[in-house]
Amino acid sequence: MKIAFVGKGGSGKTTLSSLFIRHLAATAAPVVAVDADINQHLGAALGLDEAEAAGLPAMGERLGLIKDYLRGSNPRIASADTMIKTTPPGEGSRLLRVRESNPVYEACARTVELDGGAVRLMVTGPFTDADLGVACYHSKTGAVELCLNHLVDGPGEYVVVDMTAGSDSFASGMFTRFDITFLVAEPTRKGVSVYRQYKEYARDFGVVLKVVGNKVQGQDDLDFLRAEVGEDLLVTVGHSNWVRAMEKGRPPRFELLEDANHRALRTLQSAADATYELRDWESYTRQMVHFHLKNAGNWGNERTGTDLAAQVDPGFVLSEGLVATA
């Protein structure tokens, strides 16, 4: 299952995504965790010290390797240089699986040991001073989008992406790459403003959007969120002494997380698992092609000097069935 955590800056989305990742690891589920936020904090939230987090290999710096591997023997893609972040897979492309070993994971992923299990962690890499004036952050998250476009995952497998704050993911089609999107919202007007943006933008693309109320302190906060987001409110989370200790770098054993928060995490997992029955690989592939053609026309053709529409394989549909035949 492909899961995104989004929300405004300071909403607590990185904290909640890290708790969810810890929860999944404790169930021994296979997990790939991805930090796609402009502020790279997921590694620290998963217990890495400053040096370990800074030493994680950046996907954005290994984009050439990622493109080379995913291109495979696809005859519609002349070279890795002509691939852009929205390039869809076709016959001959290499696909990624959650559980496998491959050159992309070897170069870009590191294993993080957590209570009761371990996860693969991948990071886009921070936005540096060298990028100013010559690049935008979407050039870094493009590596994540390419990997998601080429990912085949099944039930009981999880890819959890901590997205960049606000509604930046709408600059490409990445917001459609997930089975479910958890929007973390505080019980304030600003807290629900990103929800309204997401709800409006995602309306025509079948995005499953659920709100996780964070920093909820009482019935008034709960009533506010219910009035603002209605049935999209899935669960709420309040103060956590466990999280406070984790933020100080001294997390207790995960089993000591408050019972109410354990229940909330189980609710998130149940909601994610339930979306498996809603999967429509043909629609998923059509959306991929839609955003590729849009990006090709807006900037990709000019950037690469290539007609990127020719990269689309009209008979190709990404699906789990390709795993058995690959």
C-alpha positions as CSV (number, residue, x, y, z in Angstrom):
1,M,0.0,0.0,0.0
2,K,1.3,3.4,-1.0
3,I,0.6,6.0,1.7
4,A,1.2,9.8,1.9
5,F,1.3,12.0,4.9
6,V,0.7,15.7,4.0
7,G,-0.2,18.9,5.9
8,K,0.9,22.4,6.5
9,G,4.3,23.1,8.1
10,G,4.3,22.4,11.8
11,S,1.2,20.3,11.7
12,G,3.0,17.2,13.0
13,K,2.9,15.2,9.8
14,T,6.5,14.0,10.1
15,T,6.0,13.0,13.7
16,L,2.8,11.1,12.8
17,S,4.3,9.4,9.7
18,S,7.3,8.3,11.8
19,L,4.9,6.8,14.4
20,F,3.0,5.0,11.7
21,I,6.2,3.6,10.3
22,R,7.2,2.4,13.8
23,H,3.8,0.8,14.2
24,L,4.1,-1.0,10.8
25,A,7.7,-2.2,11.7
26,A,6.4,-3.5,15.0
27,T,4.0,-5.8,13.1
28,A,6.9,-7.1,11.0
29,A,5.4,-5.7,7.8
30,P,7.8,-4.8,5.0
31,V,8.2,-1.0,4.8
32,V,9.9,1.5,2.5
33,A,9.9,4.9,4.2
34,V,10.6,8.0,2.0
35,D,11.3,11.5,3.2
36,A,10.1,13.8,0.4
37,D,9.8,16.9,2.5
38,I,11.9,20.0,1.7
39,N,12.9,19.9,5.4
40,Q,14.5,16.5,6.0
41,H,13.4,15.4,9.5
42,L,12.0,11.8,9.0
43,G,15.4,10.2,9.7
44,A,15.7,12.0,13.0
45,A,12.1,11.1,13.9
46,L,13.0,7.5,13.3
47,G,15.8,7.7,15.8
48,L,18.9,8.6,13.7
49,D,21.3,11.0,15.2
50,E,22.3,14.1,13.3
51,A,25.4,12.6,11.7
52,E,23.5,9.4,10.6
53,A,20.6,11.5,9.1
54,A,23.0,13.8,7.3
55,G,24.9,10.7,5.9
56,L,21.8,9.2,4.2
57,P,22.3,9.0,0.4
58,A,20.2,11.5,-1.4
59,M,17.9,10.2,-4.2
60,G,18.1,13.5,-6.0
61,E,21.9,13.1,-6.4
62,R,21.4,9.6,-7.8
63,L,18.7,10.4,-10.3
64,G,20.9,9.2,-13.2
65,L,21.3,5.8,-11.7
66,I,17.6,5.6,-10.9
67,K,16.7,6.5,-14.5
68,D,19.2,4.0,-16.0
69,Y,17.9,1.2,-13.9
70,L,14.1,1.9,-14.4
71,R,14.5,2.4,-18.2
72,G,15.7,-1.1,-18.6
73,S,15.3,-2.2,-22.2
74,N,12.2,-0.1,-22.9
75,P,12.6,0.8,-26.7
76,R,10.5,3.9,-26.3
77,I,13.1,5.6,-24.1
78,A,16.2,6.3,-26.1
79,S,18.3,7.3,-23.1
80,A,18.1,8.1,-19.4
81,D,18.6,11.8,-20.3
82,T,15.2,11.9,-22.0
83,M,13.4,10.6,-18.9
84,I,11.6,13.2,-16.7
85,K,9.9,12.7,-13.4
86,T,6.6,11.7,-14.9
87,T,8.0,9.2,-17.5
88,P,5.7,6.1,-17.3
89,P,6.9,2.5,-17.5
90,G,6.3,0.4,-20.6
91,E,7.3,-2.9,-22.1
92,G,10.9,-3.5,-21.1
93,S,11.0,-1.1,-18.1
94,R,12.3,-2.4,-14.8
95,L,9.7,-2.3,-12.0
96,L,10.4,-2.0,-8.3
97,R,9.0,-4.2,-5.6
98,V,8.9,-3.5,-1.9
99,R,10.6,-6.7,-0.7
100,E,13.3,-7.1,-3.3
101,S,16.9,-6.1,-3.5
102,N,17.9,-3.9,-6.5
103,P,20.4,-1.3,-7.5
104,V,18.1,1.6,-6.6
105,Y,17.6,0.4,-3.0
106,E,21.3,-0.5,-2.8
107,A,22.3,3.1,-3.8
108,C,19.5,5.1,-2.1
109,A,18.1,3.1,0.8
110,R,19.5,2.4,4.3
111,T,18.1,0.0,6.8
112,V,16.8,1.6,10.1
113,E,16.4,-0.7,13.0
114,L,13.3,0.0,15.1
115,D,11.5,-1.7,18.0
116,G,10.5,-5.1,16.8
117,G,11.6,-4.6,13.2
118,A,13.4,-2.6,10.5
119,V,12.5,-0.4,7.6
120,R,14.2,0.8,4.5
121,L,14.6,4.6,4.6
122,M,15.1,6.7,1.4
123,V,15.4,10.5,1.3
124,T,15.3,13.0,-1.5
125,G,18.1,15.1,0.1
126,P,17.9,18.6,1.4
127,F,17.4,21.7,-0.7
128,T,20.8,23.4,-0.6
129,D,22.2,26.8,-1.2
130,A,23.7,25.5,-4.5
131,D,20.1,24.8,-5.7
132,L,19.0,28.4,-5.3
133,G,18.4,30.1,-8.6
134,V,19.1,27.0,-10.7
135,A,16.7,24.3,-9.5
136,C,13.4,23.9,-7.7
137,Y,12.6,21.3,-5.1
138,H,10.5,19.4,-7.5
139,S,13.7,18.4,-9.3
140,K,14.6,16.4,-6.2
141,T,11.1,14.9,-5.5
142,G,11.1,13.8,-9.2
143,A,13.2,10.8,-8.1
144,V,10.5,9.8,-5.8
145,E,7.8,10.2,-8.4
146,L,9.7,8.1,-10.9
147,C,10.1,5.3,-8.4
148,L,6.4,5.4,-7.5
149,N,5.5,5.3,-11.2
150,H,7.6,2.1,-11.5
151,L,6.5,0.5,-8.2
152,V,4.4,-2.7,-8.0
153,D,3.3,-3.3,-4.4
154,G,0.8,-5.8,-2.9
155,P,-1.3,-6.2,0.2
156,G,0.6,-6.2,3.4
157,E,3.5,-4.2,1.9
158,Y,3.8,-0.5,2.7
159,V,5.5,2.5,1.1
160,V,5.1,5.5,3.4
161,V,6.0,9.0,2.1
162,D,6.4,12.1,4.2
163,M,5.5,14.7,1.6
164,T,6.6,18.3,1.4
165,A,4.4,20.7,3.3
166,G,1.4,22.5,1.9
167,S,0.0,21.7,-1.6
168,D,3.4,21.6,-3.5
169,S,2.8,18.0,-4.7
170,F,0.1,19.3,-7.1
171,A,3.0,20.7,-9.2
172,S,3.2,17.2,-10.7
173,G,1.0,14.1,-10.6
174,M,2.6,12.7,-7.5
175,F,-0.5,13.3,-5.4
176,T,-2.3,10.6,-7.4
177,R,0.4,7.9,-6.8
178,F,-1.0,6.8,-3.4
179,D,-3.7,4.4,-2.3
180,I,-4.5,6.8,0.6
181,T,-3.4,10.2,1.7
182,F,-3.5,11.1,5.4
183,L,-3.7,14.9,5.8
184,V,-2.6,16.0,9.3
185,A,-4.5,19.0,10.5
186,E,-4.5,21.0,13.7
187,P,-7.9,22.3,15.0
188,T,-7.3,25.8,13.7
189,R,-8.4,27.7,10.6
190,K,-4.9,27.5,9.2
191,G,-4.8,23.9,10.1
192,V,-7.7,23.0,7.8
193,S,-6.8,25.3,5.0
194,V,-4.5,22.8,3.3
195,Y,-7.3,20.2,3.6
196,R,-9.5,22.4,1.6
197,Q,-6.9,22.9,-1.1
198,Y,-6.2,19.1,-1.3
199,K,-9.9,18.3,-1.4
200,E,-10.5,20.7,-4.2
201,Y,-7.4,19.7,-6.3
202,A,-7.8,16.0,-5.8
203,R,-11.6,15.9,-6.4
204,D,-11.3,14.8,-10.1
205,F,-8.7,12.1,-9.6
206,G,-10.2,9.7,-7.1
207,V,-7.7,10.5,-4.4
208,V,-8.7,8.8,-1.1
209,L,-8.2,11.6,1.5
210,K,-8.5,11.1,5.2
211,V,-7.8,13.7,7.9
212,V,-5.8,13.0,11.1
213,G,-6.6,15.6,13.7
214,N,-3.4,16.4,15.6
215,K,-2.8,18.4,18.9
216,V,-6.5,17.8,19.8
217,Q,-7.0,18.8,23.4
218,G,-10.7,18.5,24.1
219,Q,-14.2,18.3,22.8
220,D,-14.2,21.8,21.4
221,D,-11.2,21.0,19.2
222,L,-12.9,17.8,18.1
223,D,-16.2,19.6,17.3
224,F,-14.2,22.2,15.2
225,L,-12.6,19.5,13.1
226,R,-15.8,17.6,12.6
227,A,-17.5,20.8,11.5
228,E,-14.7,21.7,9.1
229,V,-13.8,18.3,7.4
230,G,-16.9,16.2,8.1
231,E,-16.7,12.5,7.3
232,D,-13.1,12.9,6.1
233,L,-12.0,13.1,9.8
234,L,-10.6,9.6,10.5
235,V,-9.0,9.8,13.9
236,T,-7.5,12.4,16.3
237,V,-4.3,12.4,18.3
238,G,-3.7,14.4,21.4
239,H,-0.7,15.2,23.7
240,S,1.9,12.4,23.9
241,N,4.6,12.1,26.6
242,W,6.2,9.4,24.4
243,V,6.5,11.8,21.5
244,R,7.9,14.5,23.8
245,A,10.6,12.1,24.9
246,M,11.3,11.1,21.3
247,E,11.7,14.7,20.3
248,K,14.3,15.0,23.0
249,G,16.2,12.1,21.5
250,R,15.2,9.7,24.3
251,P,12.3,7.6,23.0
252,P,11.1,4.9,25.3
253,R,10.3,1.5,23.9
254,F,7.5,1.8,21.3
255,E,5.2,-0.5,23.2
256,L,5.0,2.2,25.9
257,L,3.3,4.7,23.5
258,E,0.0,5.7,24.9
259,D,-2.9,3.2,24.3
260,A,-5.0,5.8,22.6
261,N,-2.2,6.6,20.2
262,H,-1.6,2.9,19.5
263,R,-5.4,2.6,18.7
264,A,-5.1,5.6,16.4
265,L,-2.2,4.0,14.5
266,R,-4.2,0.8,14.1
267,T,-7.0,2.8,12.7
268,L,-4.7,4.3,10.1
269,Q,-3.4,0.9,9.1
270,S,-7.0,-0.5,8.8
271,A,-7.9,2.5,6.6
272,A,-4.9,2.0,4.3
273,D,-5.5,-1.8,4.0
274,A,-9.2,-1.2,3.1
275,T,-8.2,0.8,0.0
276,Y,-6.6,-2.3,-1.6
277,E,-10.0,-3.4,-2.8
278,L,-10.5,-0.1,-4.5
279,R,-7.4,-0.4,-6.7
280,D,-7.9,0.2,-10.4
281,W,-4.5,-0.2,-12.1
282,E,-5.9,0.9,-15.5
283,S,-7.0,4.2,-14.0
284,Y,-3.7,4.5,-12.1
285,T,-1.8,4.1,-15.4
286,R,-4.1,6.5,-17.3
287,Q,-3.4,9.2,-14.6
288,M,0.3,8.5,-14.9
289,V,0.1,9.1,-18.7
290,H,-2.1,12.2,-18.3
291,F,0.4,14.0,-16.1
292,H,3.3,12.8,-18.3
293,L,1.7,14.3,-21.4
294,K,0.9,17.5,-19.5
295,N,4.5,17.9,-18.2
296,A,5.9,17.0,-21.6
297,G,3.9,19.8,-23.3
298,N,4.5,22.4,-20.6
299,W,8.3,22.0,-20.3
300,G,9.6,18.4,-20.9
301,N,9.8,18.4,-24.7
302,E,11.6,21.7,-24.8
303,R,13.9,20.6,-21.9
304,T,14.9,17.3,-23.5
305,G,14.6,18.1,-27.2
306,T,12.5,15.0,-27.5
307,D,8.8,14.3,-28.2
308,L,8.1,12.7,-24.8
309,A,4.6,11.6,-25.9
310,A,6.4,8.8,-27.8
311,Q,7.5,7.3,-24.4
312,V,3.9,6.3,-23.7
313,D,3.3,2.6,-24.4
314,P,-0.4,2.5,-25.3
315,G,-0.8,-1.2,-24.5
316,F,0.9,-1.2,-21.1
317,V,-0.9,-1.3,-17.8
318,L,1.0,-1.4,-14.5
319,S,-0.3,-4.2,-12.3
320,E,0.6,-6.8,-9.7
321,G,0.2,-9.4,-12.5
322,L,3.5,-8.1,-14.0
323,V,5.4,-9.4,-10.9
324,A,4.6,-13.0,-11.7
325,T,5.6,-12.7,-15.3
326,A,8.7,-10.6,-14.8
